[in-house]
Amino acid sequence: MAAAARAARVPAALALLLVLGAAGCAPEAMPPSAVLPADAVAGAGDPTRAAILHAADAFSRPGRLAGRPEEAARAVAEVEHLAVELSTGPRWAGLSPLVGQQMQAARAELRGALGIPPGAPPQAVIDQLFAASRALRAGDRAGAAAALSPPVFPAGGQATLDRLAMLPPLPRTASATALAQQEMIRSDRERHRGPGPLIPRGIQ
């Protein structure tokens, strides 16, 4: 009987080892997608750089976006993109780590203002906001409202458009976007700065 019990426990132990081994080999979770659409920037410009500049201007002062829900929708979508890209994109490794941290705080602030759930996928937020912005620019308010749908926008399209037209003060967003612009400019200067003038040894 004891031998039979030991034999029965062997397959169970092997199964446990297989499960643990599979868990240890599981790939790390990929960061969420946050790609801007093709029309986010005119021509062949860099969409992320354009997003940094536009978002910094859009949130530069309270009331800057009042009554302009089409631009507000685009600016909020840009922050959604920047919160991911500036935190995980290898090309932005030269920026201060504070940029990514503050941009994520800005995203949380904006999501709170618009009623977007904290766990909403960034790409879905971006896609719906840009769709609404396009519709508003075309004069199609009904289409814009239809683009902002649950579960990403639980309040519904019309209520979200009203919030976009009258955003509250957003100090974290203003600070984060201004810092991102400053850091991008600093990084550009350091990258393009050539070697300093050579100093003859005799006068060092």
MARBA-3410 file (N, C-alpha, C, O; in Angstrom, 1 decimal):
204
0.8,-1.2,0.0,0.0,0.0,0.0,0.9,1.3,0.0,0.6,2.2,-0.8 ~ 1.9,1.3,0.9,2.8,2.4,0.9,3.5,2.7,-0.4,3.6,3.8,-0.8 ~ 3.9,1.6,-1.0,4.6,1.7,-2.3,3.7,2.3,-3.4,4.0,3.1,-4.2 ~ 2.4,1.8,-3.3,1.4,2.3,-4.3,1.1,3.8,-4.1,1.0,4.6,-5.0 ~ 1.1,4.2,-2.8,0.9,5.7,-2.5,2.0,6.5,-3.0,1.8,7.6,-3.6
3.3,6.0,-2.8,4.4,6.7,-3.3,4.4,6.8,-4.8,4.8,7.9,-5.4 ~ 4.0,5.8,-5.5,3.9,5.8,-7.0,2.9,6.8,-7.5,3.1,7.4,-8.5 ~ 1.8,6.9,-6.7,0.8,7.8,-7.1,1.2,9.3,-7.0,0.8,10.1,-7.7 ~ 2.1,9.5,-6.0,2.6,10.9,-5.8,3.6,11.3,-6.8,3.7,12.5,-7.0 ~ 4.3,10.4,-7.5,5.3,10.8,-8.4,4.7,11.6,-9.6,5.3,12.7,-9.9
3.6,11.1,-10.3,3.1,11.9,-11.4,2.6,13.3,-10.9,2.8,14.3,-11.7 ~ 2.1,13.4,-9.7,1.6,14.7,-9.2,2.8,15.6,-9.1,2.7,16.8,-9.4 ~ 3.9,15.1,-8.5,5.1,15.9,-8.4,5.6,16.4,-9.7,6.0,17.6,-9.8 ~ 5.6,15.5,-10.7,6.1,15.9,-12.0,5.2,16.9,-12.6,5.7,17.9,-13.3 ~ 3.9,16.8,-12.4,3.0,17.8,-13.0,3.2,19.2,-12.3,3.2,20.2,-13.0
3.5,19.2,-11.0,3.8,20.5,-10.4,5.0,21.1,-10.9,5.1,22.3,-11.1 ~ 6.1,20.3,-11.1,7.3,20.8,-11.7,7.1,21.4,-13.1,7.7,22.4,-13.4 ~ 6.3,20.7,-13.9,6.0,21.2,-15.2,5.3,22.5,-15.2,5.6,23.4,-16.0 ~ 4.3,22.7,-14.3,3.6,23.9,-14.1,4.5,25.1,-13.7,4.5,26.1,-14.3 ~ 5.4,24.8,-12.7,6.3,25.8,-12.2,7.3,26.2,-13.3,7.6,27.4,-13.5
7.7,25.2,-14.1,8.7,25.5,-15.2,8.0,26.3,-16.2,8.7,27.2,-16.8 ~ 6.8,26.0,-16.6,6.1,26.8,-17.6,5.9,28.2,-17.1,6.0,29.2,-17.9 ~ 5.6,28.4,-15.8,5.4,29.8,-15.3,6.7,30.5,-15.3,6.7,31.7,-15.6 ~ 7.8,29.8,-15.0,9.1,30.5,-15.0,9.5,30.9,-16.4,10.3,31.9,-16.6 ~ 9.1,30.2,-17.4,9.4,30.5,-18.8,8.5,31.4,-19.5,8.7,31.8,-20.7
7.4,31.8,-18.8,6.4,32.7,-19.5,7.0,34.0,-19.8,7.7,34.6,-19.0 ~ 6.7,34.6,-21.0,7.3,35.9,-21.4,6.7,37.0,-20.5,5.6,36.9,-20.0 ~ 7.5,38.0,-20.3,7.0,39.2,-19.5,5.9,39.9,-20.3,5.9,39.9,-21.5 ~ 5.0,40.5,-19.5,3.9,41.2,-20.1,4.4,42.4,-21.0,5.3,43.1,-20.5 ~ 3.9,42.5,-22.2,4.3,43.6,-23.0,3.6,44.9,-22.6,2.5,44.8,-22.1
4.3,46.0,-22.7,3.7,47.3,-22.4,2.5,47.5,-23.3,2.4,47.1,-24.4 ~ 1.5,48.3,-22.8,0.3,48.5,-23.6,0.6,49.3,-24.8,1.6,50.1,-24.9 ~ -0.1,49.1,-25.9,0.1,49.8,-27.1,-0.5,51.2,-27.0,-1.5,51.5,-26.4 ~ 0.2,52.2,-27.6,-0.2,53.6,-27.6,0.3,54.3,-28.9,1.2,55.2,-28.7 ~ -0.2,53.9,-30.0,0.3,54.4,-31.3,-0.7,55.5,-31.7,-1.9,55.3,-31.7
-0.1,56.6,-32.2,-0.9,57.7,-32.7,-1.4,57.4,-34.2,-0.6,56.7,-34.9 ~ -2.5,57.8,-34.6,-3.0,57.6,-36.0,-2.1,58.3,-37.0,-1.4,59.2,-36.7 ~ -2.3,57.9,-38.2,-1.4,58.5,-39.3,-1.7,60.0,-39.5,-0.8,60.7,-39.9 ~ -2.9,60.5,-39.2,-3.2,61.9,-39.3,-2.9,62.7,-38.1,-3.4,63.8,-38.0 ~ -2.1,62.1,-37.2,-1.8,62.9,-35.9,-0.8,64.0,-36.2,-0.7,65.0,-35.5
-0.1,63.9,-37.4,0.8,65.0,-37.7,0.8,65.1,-39.3,0.7,64.1,-40.0 ~ 0.9,66.3,-39.7,0.9,66.6,-41.2,2.3,66.2,-41.8,3.3,66.4,-41.1 ~ 2.2,65.7,-43.0,3.5,65.4,-43.7,4.2,64.3,-43.1,3.7,63.3,-42.6 ~ 5.6,64.4,-43.1,6.5,63.3,-42.7,7.0,63.6,-41.3,8.1,63.1,-40.9 ~ 6.4,64.5,-40.5,6.9,64.8,-39.2,6.8,63.6,-38.2,6.2,62.6,-38.5
7.5,63.8,-37.1,7.6,62.8,-36.1,6.3,62.9,-35.2,6.2,64.0,-34.5 ~ 5.4,62.0,-35.1,4.2,62.1,-34.4,4.4,62.3,-32.9,3.6,63.1,-32.3 ~ 5.4,61.6,-32.3,5.6,61.8,-30.9,6.1,63.2,-30.5,5.7,63.8,-29.6 ~ 7.1,63.7,-31.3,7.6,65.0,-31.1,6.5,66.1,-31.3,6.4,67.0,-30.5 ~ 5.7,65.9,-32.3,4.6,66.8,-32.5,3.6,66.7,-31.4,3.0,67.8,-31.0
3.4,65.6,-30.8,2.5,65.4,-29.7,3.0,66.1,-28.5,2.2,66.8,-27.7 ~ 4.3,66.1,-28.2,4.9,66.8,-27.1,4.7,68.3,-27.2,4.3,68.9,-26.3 ~ 4.9,68.8,-28.4,4.8,70.2,-28.6,3.4,70.7,-28.5,3.1,71.7,-27.9 ~ 2.5,69.9,-29.1,1.1,70.4,-29.1,0.5,70.2,-27.7,-0.2,71.1,-27.3 ~ 0.7,69.1,-27.0,0.2,68.9,-25.7,0.7,70.0,-24.7,0.0,70.5,-23.9
2.0,70.4,-24.8,2.5,71.4,-24.0,1.8,72.7,-24.2,1.6,73.4,-23.2 ~ 1.6,73.0,-25.4,0.8,74.3,-25.7,-0.6,74.2,-25.3,-1.1,75.2,-24.7 ~ -1.3,73.1,-25.6,-2.7,72.9,-25.3,-3.0,73.1,-23.8,-4.0,73.7,-23.4 ~ -2.1,72.5,-22.9,-2.3,72.6,-21.5,-1.5,73.6,-20.8,-1.3,73.6,-19.6 ~ -1.0,74.6,-21.5,-0.1,75.6,-21.0,-0.7,76.5,-20.0,0.0,77.1,-19.1
-2.0,76.7,-20.1,-2.7,77.6,-19.1,-4.2,77.2,-19.0,-4.7,76.6,-20.0 ~ -4.8,77.4,-17.8,-6.2,77.0,-17.6,-7.1,77.8,-18.6,-6.8,79.0,-18.9 ~ -8.1,77.1,-19.2,-9.0,77.7,-20.1,-8.5,77.8,-21.5,-9.2,78.2,-22.4 ~ -7.3,77.3,-21.8,-6.7,77.4,-23.1,-7.6,76.6,-24.1,-7.7,76.9,-25.3 ~ -8.2,75.5,-23.6,-9.0,74.6,-24.5,-10.5,74.8,-24.3,-11.3,74.1,-24.8
-10.9,75.8,-23.5,-12.3,76.1,-23.3,-13.1,76.3,-24.6,-12.7,77.1,-25.4 ~ -14.2,75.5,-24.7,-15.0,75.7,-25.9,-14.4,75.1,-27.2,-14.9,75.3,-28.3 ~ -13.3,74.3,-27.0,-12.6,73.7,-28.2,-12.5,72.2,-28.0,-11.4,71.7,-27.8 ~ -13.6,71.5,-27.9,-13.6,70.0,-27.6,-12.8,69.2,-28.7,-12.2,68.2,-28.3 ~ -12.8,69.7,-29.9,-12.0,69.0,-30.9,-10.5,69.0,-30.6,-9.9,68.0,-30.8
-10.0,70.1,-30.2,-8.6,70.2,-29.9,-8.3,69.5,-28.5,-7.2,68.9,-28.4 ~ -9.2,69.6,-27.6,-9.0,69.0,-26.3,-9.0,67.5,-26.5,-8.1,66.8,-25.8 ~ -9.8,66.9,-27.3,-9.8,65.5,-27.5,-8.5,65.0,-28.1,-7.9,64.0,-27.7 ~ -7.9,65.8,-29.0,-6.6,65.4,-29.6,-5.6,65.5,-28.5,-4.7,64.7,-28.4 ~ -5.6,66.6,-27.7,-4.5,66.8,-26.7,-4.6,65.7,-25.6,-3.5,65.2,-25.2
-5.8,65.3,-25.2,-5.9,64.2,-24.2,-5.3,62.9,-24.9,-4.6,62.1,-24.2 ~ -5.7,62.6,-26.1,-5.1,61.5,-26.8,-3.6,61.5,-26.8,-3.0,60.5,-26.7 ~ -3.0,62.7,-27.1,-1.6,62.8,-27.1,-1.0,62.4,-25.8,0.1,61.8,-25.7 ~ -1.6,62.9,-24.7,-1.1,62.5,-23.3,-1.1,61.0,-23.1,-0.2,60.4,-22.5 ~ -2.2,60.4,-23.6,-2.3,58.9,-23.5,-1.1,58.3,-24.2,-0.6,57.3,-23.6
-0.8,58.8,-25.3,0.3,58.2,-26.1,1.6,58.5,-25.4,2.4,57.6,-25.2 ~ 1.8,59.7,-24.9,3.1,60.1,-24.3,3.3,59.4,-23.0,4.4,59.1,-22.6 ~ 2.2,59.1,-22.2,2.4,58.4,-21.0,3.0,57.0,-21.1,3.7,56.5,-20.2 ~ 2.7,56.4,-22.3,3.3,55.1,-22.6,4.7,55.2,-23.3,5.7,54.6,-22.9 ~ 4.7,56.0,-24.3,5.9,56.1,-25.2,7.1,56.7,-24.4,8.2,56.2,-24.6
6.9,57.7,-23.6,8.0,58.3,-22.9,8.5,57.5,-21.7,9.5,57.8,-21.2 ~ 7.7,56.5,-21.3,8.0,55.7,-20.2,8.7,54.4,-20.7,9.6,53.8,-20.0 ~ 8.4,53.9,-21.9,8.9,52.6,-22.4,9.7,52.7,-23.7,10.4,51.8,-24.0 ~ 9.5,53.8,-24.5,10.2,53.9,-25.8,11.7,54.0,-25.6,12.1,55.0,-25.0 ~ 12.5,53.2,-26.2,14.0,53.3,-26.0,14.6,54.6,-26.6,15.6,55.0,-26.1
13.9,55.2,-27.6,14.5,56.4,-28.2,14.4,57.6,-27.2,15.1,58.6,-27.5 ~ 13.6,57.4,-26.1,13.5,58.5,-25.2,14.3,58.3,-23.9,14.0,58.9,-22.8 ~ 15.2,57.4,-23.9,15.9,57.0,-22.7,16.8,58.2,-22.2,17.2,58.2,-21.0 ~ 17.1,59.1,-23.1,17.9,60.3,-22.7,17.1,61.3,-21.8,17.7,62.2,-21.3 ~ 15.8,61.2,-21.8,15.0,62.1,-21.0,15.1,61.8,-19.5,15.4,60.6,-19.2
14.8,62.7,-18.7,14.8,62.5,-17.2,13.7,61.5,-16.9,12.6,61.5,-17.5 ~ 13.9,60.5,-16.0,12.9,59.6,-15.7,11.6,60.2,-15.1,10.5,59.6,-15.1 ~ 11.7,61.5,-14.6,10.6,62.2,-14.1,9.6,62.4,-15.2,8.4,62.6,-14.9 ~ 10.0,62.5,-16.5,9.1,62.8,-17.6,8.0,61.7,-17.7,6.8,62.0,-17.7 ~ 8.4,60.4,-17.7,7.5,59.3,-17.8,6.6,59.3,-16.6,5.4,59.0,-16.7
7.2,59.5,-15.4,6.4,59.4,-14.2,5.3,60.5,-14.1,4.2,60.2,-13.8 ~ 5.7,61.7,-14.5,4.8,62.8,-14.4,3.7,62.7,-15.5,2.6,63.1,-15.3 ~ 4.1,62.1,-16.7,3.1,62.0,-17.8,2.1,60.9,-17.4,0.9,61.1,-17.7 ~ 2.5,59.9,-16.7,1.5,58.9,-16.2,0.6,59.5,-15.2,-0.6,59.2,-15.1 ~ 1.1,60.4,-14.3,0.2,61.2,-13.4,-0.7,62.1,-14.1,-1.9,62.3,-13.7
-0.3,62.7,-15.2,-1.1,63.5,-16.1,-2.2,62.7,-16.7,-3.4,63.1,-16.7 ~ -1.9,61.5,-17.2,-2.9,60.6,-17.8,-4.0,60.3,-16.7,-5.2,60.3,-17.0 ~ -3.6,60.0,-15.5,-4.5,59.7,-14.4,-5.4,60.9,-14.1,-6.6,60.8,-13.9 ~ -4.8,62.1,-14.2,-5.6,63.3,-13.9,-6.6,63.5,-15.0,-7.8,63.9,-14.7 ~ -6.2,63.4,-16.2,-7.2,63.5,-17.4,-8.3,62.5,-17.4,-9.4,62.8,-17.6
-7.9,61.2,-17.1,-8.9,60.2,-17.0,-9.9,60.5,-15.9,-11.1,60.2,-16.1 ~ -9.5,61.0,-14.8,-10.4,61.4,-13.7,-11.4,62.5,-14.2,-12.5,62.4,-13.9 ~ -10.8,63.4,-14.9,-11.7,64.6,-15.4,-12.7,64.1,-16.4,-13.8,64.7,-16.5 ~ -12.4,63.1,-17.2,-13.3,62.7,-18.2,-14.1,61.4,-17.9,-14.9,61.0,-18.7 ~ -13.8,60.8,-16.7,-14.5,59.6,-16.3,-14.0,58.4,-17.0,-14.8,57.4,-17.2
-12.8,58.4,-17.5,-12.2,57.2,-18.2,-11.7,56.2,-17.2,-11.0,56.6,-16.3 ~ -12.1,55.0,-17.2,-11.7,54.0,-16.2,-10.1,53.9,-16.2,-9.5,53.9,-17.2 ~ -9.5,53.7,-15.0,-8.1,53.6,-14.9,-7.5,52.5,-15.7,-6.4,52.6,-16.3 ~ -8.3,51.4,-15.9,-7.8,50.2,-16.6,-8.1,50.2,-18.1,-7.9,49.2,-18.8 ~ -8.6,51.3,-18.6,-9.0,51.4,-20.1,-7.7,51.3,-20.9,-6.7,51.9,-20.6
-7.7,50.5,-22.0,-6.6,50.4,-22.9,-6.2,51.7,-23.5,-7.1,52.3,-24.1 ~ -5.0,52.1,-23.4,-4.6,53.4,-24.0,-4.9,53.6,-25.5,-5.4,54.6,-25.9 ~ -4.7,52.5,-26.2,-5.0,52.5,-27.7,-6.5,52.8,-27.9,-6.8,53.6,-28.9 ~ -7.3,52.2,-27.2,-8.8,52.4,-27.4,-9.1,53.9,-27.1,-9.9,54.5,-27.7 ~ -8.5,54.4,-26.0,-8.8,55.8,-25.7,-8.3,56.7,-26.8,-9.0,57.7,-27.2
-7.1,56.5,-27.3,-6.5,57.3,-28.4,-7.4,57.2,-29.6,-7.8,58.3,-30.2 ~ -7.8,56.0,-30.0,-8.6,55.8,-31.2,-9.9,56.6,-31.1,-10.3,57.2,-32.1 ~ -10.6,56.4,-30.0,-11.9,57.0,-29.9,-11.8,58.6,-29.8,-12.7,59.3,-30.4 ~ -10.8,59.1,-29.1,-10.7,60.5,-29.0,-10.3,61.1,-30.4,-10.8,62.2,-30.7 ~ -9.5,60.5,-31.1,-9.1,61.0,-32.5,-10.3,60.9,-33.4,-10.6,61.8,-34.2
-11.1,59.9,-33.3,-12.3,59.8,-34.1,-13.3,60.9,-33.8,-13.9,61.5,-34.7 ~ -13.4,61.2,-32.5,-14.3,62.3,-32.1,-13.8,63.6,-32.6,-14.6,64.5,-33.1 ~ -12.5,63.8,-32.5,-11.9,65.1,-33.0,-12.1,65.3,-34.5,-12.5,66.4,-34.9 ~ -11.9,64.2,-35.2,-12.2,64.3,-36.7,-13.6,64.7,-37.0,-13.9,65.5,-37.8 ~ -14.5,64.0,-36.3,-15.9,64.3,-36.5,-16.3,65.7,-36.2,-17.0,66.4,-36.9
-15.8,66.2,-35.1,-16.0,67.6,-34.7,-15.5,68.6,-35.7,-16.1,69.6,-36.0 ~ -14.3,68.3,-36.2,-13.7,69.2,-37.2,-14.6,69.2,-38.5,-14.6,70.2,-39.2 ~ -15.2,68.1,-38.7,-16.1,68.0,-39.9,-17.5,68.5,-39.6,-18.4,68.5,-40.5 ~ -17.8,69.0,-38.4,-19.1,69.5,-38.1,-20.1,68.5,-37.7,-21.3,68.8,-37.7 ~ -19.6,67.3,-37.5,-20.5,66.1,-37.2,-20.5,65.9,-35.7,-19.8,65.0,-35.2
-21.3,66.6,-34.9,-21.3,66.4,-33.4,-21.9,65.1,-33.1,-21.5,64.5,-32.1 ~ -22.9,64.7,-33.8,-23.5,63.4,-33.5,-22.5,62.2,-33.7,-22.5,61.3,-32.9 ~ -21.7,62.3,-34.7,-20.7,61.3,-35.0,-19.6,61.3,-33.9,-19.1,60.3,-33.6 ~ -19.3,62.5,-33.5,-18.3,62.6,-32.4,-18.8,62.0,-31.1,-18.1,61.3,-30.4 ~ -20.1,62.2,-30.8,-20.6,61.6,-29.6,-20.7,60.1,-29.7,-20.4,59.4,-28.7
-21.0,59.6,-30.9,-21.1,58.2,-31.1,-19.7,57.5,-31.0,-19.6,56.4,-30.6 ~ -18.6,58.3,-31.3,-17.3,57.7,-31.2,-16.8,57.5,-29.8,-16.0,56.6,-29.5 ~ -17.4,58.2,-28.9,-17.0,58.2,-27.4,-17.9,57.3,-26.7,-18.8,57.7,-26.0 ~ -17.7,56.0,-26.8,-18.7,55.0,-26.3,-18.2,54.2,-25.1,-17.0,54.1,-24.9 ~ -19.1,53.7,-24.3,-18.7,52.8,-23.2,-18.1,51.5,-23.8,-18.4,51.2,-25.0
-17.2,50.8,-23.1,-16.8,51.0,-21.7,-15.7,52.0,-21.5,-15.3,52.3,-20.4 ~ -15.1,52.5,-22.6,-14.0,53.4,-22.5,-14.4,54.7,-21.9,-13.7,55.4,-21.1 ~ -15.6,55.2,-22.3,-16.2,56.4,-21.9,-17.6,56.1,-21.3,-18.6,56.3,-21.9 ~ -17.6,55.7,-20.0,-18.8,55.3,-19.4,-19.9,56.4,-19.3,-21.1,56.1,-19.3 ~ -19.5,57.6,-19.3,-20.5,58.7,-19.2,-21.3,58.9,-20.5,-22.3,59.6,-20.5
-20.8,58.3,-21.6,-21.4,58.5,-22.9,-20.8,59.6,-23.7,-20.1,60.5,-23.1 ~ -21.1,59.6,-25.0,-20.5,60.6,-25.9,-20.8,62.0,-25.6,-19.9,62.9,-25.5 ~ -22.1,62.3,-25.4,-22.5,63.7,-25.2,-21.9,64.3,-24.0,-21.4,65.4,-24.0 ~ -22.0,63.5,-22.9,-21.5,64.0,-21.6,-19.9,64.2,-21.7,-19.4,65.2,-21.1 ~ -19.3,63.3,-22.4,-17.8,63.5,-22.6,-17.5,64.7,-23.4,-16.5,65.4,-23.1
-18.2,64.9,-24.4,-18.0,66.1,-25.2,-18.1,67.4,-24.4,-17.4,68.4,-24.5 ~ -19.1,67.4,-23.5,-19.3,68.6,-22.7,-18.1,68.7,-21.7,-17.7,69.9,-21.5 ~ -17.6,67.6,-21.2,-16.4,67.7,-20.3,-15.2,68.2,-21.1,-14.4,69.0,-20.6 ~ -15.1,67.7,-22.3,-13.9,68.2,-23.2,-14.0,69.7,-23.5,-13.0,70.3,-23.6 ~ -15.2,70.2,-23.6,-15.4,71.6,-23.9,-15.1,72.5,-22.7,-14.9,73.7,-22.8
-15.1,71.9,-21.5,-14.9,72.7,-20.3,-14.1,71.9,-19.3,-14.6,71.5,-18.2 ~ -12.8,71.7,-19.6,-12.0,70.9,-18.7,-11.6,71.7,-17.5,-11.5,72.9,-17.5 ~ -11.5,71.1,-16.3,-11.2,71.8,-15.1,-9.7,72.1,-15.1,-9.0,71.7,-16.0 ~ -9.2,72.9,-14.2,-7.7,73.1,-14.1,-7.0,71.7,-13.9,-7.4,70.8,-13.2 ~ -5.9,71.6,-14.7,-5.2,70.3,-14.7,-3.7,70.6,-14.4,-2.9,70.6,-15.3
-3.4,70.9,-13.2,-2.0,71.3,-12.9,-0.9,70.2,-13.2,0.2,70.5,-13.6 ~ -1.3,68.9,-12.9,-0.3,67.8,-13.2,-0.1,67.7,-14.7,1.0,67.4,-15.1 ~ -1.1,67.8,-15.4,-1.0,67.7,-16.9,-0.2,68.9,-17.4,0.7,68.7,-18.3 ~ -0.4,70.1,-17.0,0.4,71.2,-17.4,1.8,71.1,-17.1,2.7,71.4,-17.9 ~ 2.1,70.6,-15.9,3.5,70.4,-15.4,4.2,69.3,-16.2,5.3,69.5,-16.6
3.5,68.2,-16.4,4.1,67.1,-17.2,4.4,67.4,-18.6,5.5,67.1,-19.1 ~ 3.5,68.0,-19.3,3.7,68.4,-20.7,4.8,69.4,-20.9,5.5,69.4,-21.8 ~ 4.8,70.4,-19.9,5.9,71.4,-20.0,7.2,70.8,-19.8,8.2,71.1,-20.5 ~ 7.3,69.8,-18.8,8.6,69.1,-18.6,9.0,68.3,-19.8,10.2,68.3,-20.1 ~ 8.1,67.6,-20.4,8.4,66.8,-21.6,9.0,67.7,-22.7,10.0,67.3,-23.4
8.4,68.9,-22.9,8.9,69.7,-23.9,10.3,70.2,-23.6,11.2,70.3,-24.4 ~ 10.5,70.6,-22.3,11.8,71.1,-21.9,12.9,70.0,-22.0,14.0,70.3,-22.5 ~ 12.6,68.8,-21.6,13.5,67.7,-21.7,13.8,67.3,-23.2,15.0,67.0,-23.5 ~ 12.8,67.4,-24.0,13.1,67.1,-25.4,14.0,68.1,-26.0,15.0,67.8,-26.8 ~ 13.8,69.4,-25.7,14.7,70.4,-26.2,16.1,70.3,-25.7,17.1,70.4,-26.4
16.2,70.0,-24.4,17.6,69.7,-23.8,18.3,68.6,-24.4,19.5,68.6,-24.7 ~ 17.5,67.5,-24.6,18.1,66.3,-25.2,18.6,66.5,-26.6,19.6,66.1,-27.0 ~ 17.8,67.3,-27.4,18.2,67.7,-28.8,19.5,68.5,-28.8,20.4,68.2,-29.6 ~ 19.6,69.4,-27.8,20.8,70.3,-27.8,22.0,69.4,-27.4,23.1,69.6,-28.0 ~ 21.9,68.5,-26.5,23.0,67.7,-26.1,23.4,66.7,-27.2,24.6,66.5,-27.4
22.4,66.2,-27.9,22.7,65.3,-29.0,23.4,65.9,-30.2,24.3,65.3,-30.8 ~ 23.1,67.2,-30.5,23.6,67.9,-31.6,24.8,68.8,-31.3,25.4,69.4,-32.2 ~ 25.1,68.9,-30.0,26.3,69.7,-29.6,27.6,69.0,-30.1,27.8,67.9,-29.7 ~ 28.4,69.7,-30.8,29.6,69.2,-31.3,30.7,69.3,-30.2,30.5,69.9,-29.1 ~ 31.9,68.7,-30.4,33.0,68.8,-29.5,33.4,70.2,-29.3,33.4,71.0,-30.2
33.8,70.6,-28.1,34.2,71.9,-27.8,35.5,72.3,-28.5,36.2,71.4,-29.0 ~ 35.9,73.5,-28.5,37.2,73.9,-29.2,38.4,73.3,-28.5,38.4,73.2,-27.2 ~ 39.3,72.9,-29.3,40.5,72.3,-28.7,41.4,73.4,-28.1,41.5,74.5,-28.7 ~ 41.9,73.2,-26.9,42.8,74.1,-26.2,44.2,73.7,-26.3,44.5,72.5,-25.8 ~ 45.1,74.5,-26.8,46.5,74.1,-26.8,47.0,73.7,-25.4,46.6,74.3,-24.4
47.9,72.7,-25.4,48.4,72.2,-24.1,49.1,73.3,-23.3,49.0,73.4,-22.0 ~ 49.7,74.2,-24.0,50.5,75.2,-23.2,49.7,76.2,-22.5,50.2,76.9,-21.6 ~ 48.4,76.4,-22.8,47.6,77.4,-22.1,46.4,76.7,-21.3,45.5,77.4,-20.9 ~ 46.5,75.4,-21.1,45.5,74.7,-20.3,45.6,75.1,-18.8,44.8,74.6,-18.0
END
